[in-house]
């Protein structure tokens, strides 16, 4: 082995060792500071982890763009829905009078809130864009109560890390981390464009998460669980989206 | 031109690589990433092959234009009566992972290029070509389909330099910018990049067009590589060598004459194992 190639061999070895240990340190730090998404396993794990970690470092408290009233879409697009189950149809027939939102898990006071209970919380209205992963979008005015208000009333326990939320429709559930759950624009939405929230847009109750793609804004919410781990929900990937092949974190 | 060539090659090393190892590695990493981005990007586009301008756009609004392909979602009216298989899940995962790999590779390449003077030496136009007249002389040579001279195998001509500069410093930054402008999370922290483009749908349309320009570059790039001598150019970008070293040293006096063997014709001969004829070396000299 000539002198030059030995030197090259040594420097390459040192660089490789530094690289590998750097990645190991970064991974440990990322885990400790909650920068690893629940679907970080598998071949696309590195990309997802980079996206989620980068955004949590840069956008933890940033606000989704809001628009003037003049930009509210005249013809918002109601996406296709799976056929309604019997549970939903019964509520629909009763005008959603008995619709309730259950909040349990790591909260001091588990609660069951009617729609009028929710209306007694502070009201917030925002004009934000619904962005579908397919590529289309529309702007709407969304009216409801910030999720953080309801969570504070229920008393979040300090070990809470995620909020899992379920639609009354089967197999439709998502989860968000506390950065999004406590975010002022994450809205338990019951009205839209100055009227009740139409069923096709998720009425009577939809969780709007405007900093993420539309599929995180689950329609017909009736149950929420505050938790410190997503391991025991579904397949442990965080939500229904990764089970269907889509990223858990949709802030891209 | 010969003096340019010996400048580009290190005078101390009689047989320097045509492309530095760093360039070769980042070139192929970028190629793999771009291929992944292209396939996954196409998959994502067919879920809504309609394009708009401004902030919003959906099936209830008029598109600026449509791509005439069947969609992978049944709600999109395409007139084909056929819905393509929906591959958005893995396509999106792959698209963003490949985007990260491409951006990190590009960042490493840019830092390396600035540090080593690669951009200054190999990509910015050679002194002789820095005038419009010099540039058009090279363009005219191309248009007349004149065979490139020997020096071109060792150094880029002005048109190549312009094309590579356009891709490295214009198209790639633009495609990253328009891509980031499609991220609602990124937009919440940095709204200006999407707002100056005129809104989300404008950013999406521009992302599509910029990607199209990069694809166009890729097609031209591959055609040129084939025309200039596929085997020799591929070998230069994979191993860094133009032809096997023993043949060079065997056929010629060491040092200065290595530059004479680099025409596509001679390298095609050598790739079959024949030694380089002295006449070819002479011919190749300007």
Boltz contact constraints between the chains, C-beta under 6 A:
constraints:
  - contact:
      token1: [A, 44]
      token2: [B, 93]
      max_distance: 6.0
  - contact:
      token1: [A, 44]
      token2: [B, 97]
      max_distance: 6.0
  - contact:
      token1: [A, 47]
      token2: [B, 96]
      max_distance: 6.0
  - contact:
      token1: [A, 47]
      token2: [B, 97]
      max_distance: 6.0
  - contact:
      token1: [A, 47]
      token2: [B, 100]
      max_distance: 6.0
  - contact:
      token1: [A, 50]
      token2: [B, 100]
      max_distance: 6.0
  - contact:
      token1: [A, 51]
      token2: [B, 96]
      max_distance: 6.0
  - contact:
      token1: [A, 55]
      token2: [B, 185]
      max_distance: 6.0
  - contact:
      token1: [A, 58]
      token2: [B, 189]
      max_distance: 6.0
  - contact:
      token1: [A, 59]
      token2: [B, 185]
      max_distance: 6.0
  - contact:
      token1: [A, 59]
      token2: [B, 188]
      max_distance: 6.0
  - contact:
      token1: [A, 59]
      token2: [B, 189]
      max_distance: 6.0
  - contact:
      token1: [A, 62]
      token2: [B, 188]
      max_distance: 6.0
  - contact:
      token1: [A, 62]
      token2: [B, 189]
      max_distance: 6.0
  - contact:
      token1: [A, 63]
      token2: [B, 188]
      max_distance: 6.0
  - contact:
      token1: [A, 64]
      token2: [B, 188]
      max_distance: 6.0
  - contact:
      token1: [A, 65]
      token2: [B, 187]
      max_distance: 6.0
  - contact:
      token1: [A, 65]
      token2: [B, 191]
      max_distance: 6.0
  - contact:
      token1: [A, 73]
      token2: [B, 56]
      max_distance: 6.0
  - contact:
      token1: [A, 75]
      token2: [B, 60]
      max_distance: 6.0
  - contact:
      token1: [A, 77]
      token2: [B, 58]
      max_distance: 6.0
  - contact:
      token1: [A, 77]
      token2: [B, 59]
      max_distance: 6.0
  - contact:
      token1: [A, 77]
      token2: [B, 60]
      max_distance: 6.0
  - contact:
      token1: [A, 80]
      token2: [B, 75]
      max_distance: 6.0
  - contact:
      token1: [A, 131]
      token2: [B, 184]
      max_distance: 6.0
  - contact:
      token1: [A, 134]
      token2: [B, 47]
      max_distance: 6.0
  - contact:
      token1: [A, 134]
      token2: [B, 48]
      max_distance: 6.0
  - contact:
      token1: [A, 135]
      token2: [B, 48]
      max_distance: 6.0
  - contact:
      token1: [A, 136]
      token2: [B, 48]
      max_distance: 6.0
  - contact:
      token1: [A, 136]
      token2: [B, 58]
      max_distance: 6.0
  - contact:
      token1: [A, 137]
      token2: [B, 56]
      max_distance: 6.0
  - contact:
      token1: [A, 137]
      token2: [B, 200]
      max_distance: 6.0
  - contact:
      token1: [A, 138]
      token2: [B, 56]
      max_distance: 6.0
  - contact:
      token1: [A, 138]
      token2: [B, 58]
      max_distance: 6.0
  - contact:
      token1: [A, 139]
      token2: [B, 56]
      max_distance: 6.0
  - contact:
      token1: [A, 211]
      token2: [B, 184]
      max_distance: 6.0
  - contact:
      token1: [A, 211]
      token2: [B, 185]
      max_distance: 6.0
  - contact:
      token1: [A, 211]
      token2: [B, 188]
      max_distance: 6.0
  - contact:
      token1: [A, 245]
      token2: [B, 89]
      max_distance: 6.0
  - contact:
      token1: [A, 245]
      token2: [B, 90]
      max_distance: 6.0
  - contact:
      token1: [A, 246]
      token2: [B, 89]
      max_distance: 6.0
  - contact:
      token1: [A, 251]
      token2: [B, 185]
      max_distance: 6.0
  - contact:
      token1: [A, 252]
      token2: [B, 183]
      max_distance: 6.0
